[in-house]
Amino acid sequence: MNKRRNDLLKLFKRRPGSHKGDYGHVFILAGSAGLTGAAYLTSQGALISGSGLVTLGIPKSLNPVMARKLTEVMTKPLPETRSQSLSQKAFSEIRKFLEKRDVLAIGPGLSQHKETQLLIRKIILCCNKPMVIDADALNALAGCVKGLVKIPRRQSATVLTPHPGEMGRLINKSTGFVQKDRKNIAKEFAKKYNVTLVLKGHHTVVASPRNIYINKTGNPGMASGGVGDVLTGVIASFLGQGLSGFDAAKLGVYVHGLAGDLSAKEKGQLSLTAIDLLNKLPKALRRCSSAGRAAVL
């Protein structure tokens, strides 16, 4: 418990002589033709949540627009398919780049192109860094989820962030089946595959092999495109800053939901967007840096 508190204190209170290299370098693989917004939201979520450095890996033809849009985030153009999604030819470059990075976030907007899905599986199975797996990366794992037990990074955190539909595909069950027993399904999956599972939705469930947390922040206005992409960036940022998989996910969903509540209070639930969450993340993090921190310990 003392180590957990110290890790959180370091996250919320920085040393005067620290530099950007002290706060994690997040590498994000996200985006494809028509889905660049997911890449933007994930990147900004990581940056605003305190990452020292963020690099977005993006299909090369989409790099110019993302380089203009993401002023503080670095971009890495990568080989692509004819459909402007990541190609298997990008694998060796991605693997080499990851060697000196602290955490990988993979999935938002990558598409379900067959070649891209093969690339995603290959990256997940070989990566030895802490990792957040979301969206199209979860879809790539559906049908071969048993491969998770073969991942060679049992000492590194692996966080999966499915919504109920994606969870159903992972375990070959219906969405309704998942929703009837969210807590136990999340707990059993986390234990079986030695991962941290974030089962999104009303009262998001965060489960690790030994712990479980039910989040109480958030509201129905967050049922909007891109909101989950922001969460992926936030959790990846906390992983890169030294939190464990469970603590990064727990704090991530709490702060993310709090940002949603602050947004809804100001503009109502009906008009809430993912950009609103990005704009409220600083205020949510400030609240957590003082008395609010106790809510996620």
Summary of the structure (lengths in Angstrom):
residues: 297
radius of gyration: 17.6
end to end distance: 8.6
largest distance: 51.7
contacts: 1093
relative contact order: 0.14
helix: 55%
strand: 13%
